[in-house]
């Protein structure tokens, strides 16, 4: 990551930031956790260039638009420029594990 100009965010070891430069003209935020990577960039061309670069250096696949990341459902509204994370599936799994699916709050 460092060889491509990324620095750790300082808040979380798995979150990296790359400032814009001549080669990739928009800032990029990347979260990399074991074999799951999430890349955020406001410019599609810059994002595509980074993905292509990363896939030449690391084995992986481009899964397209994210719908789930690290067990969280990712809900995007491009028009409103918002992103929400939901853990409904994880909560249901925990409740089922503890036989509490019919519990009343």
ABEGO torsion letter per residue (X at the ends): XAAAGBBBAGABAABBBBBBBAABABBBBBBBBEABBBBBBABAAAAAAAAAAAAAABBEBBAEBBABBGGBBBBBBAAAGBBBBBAAAAAAAAAAAAGAAABBX
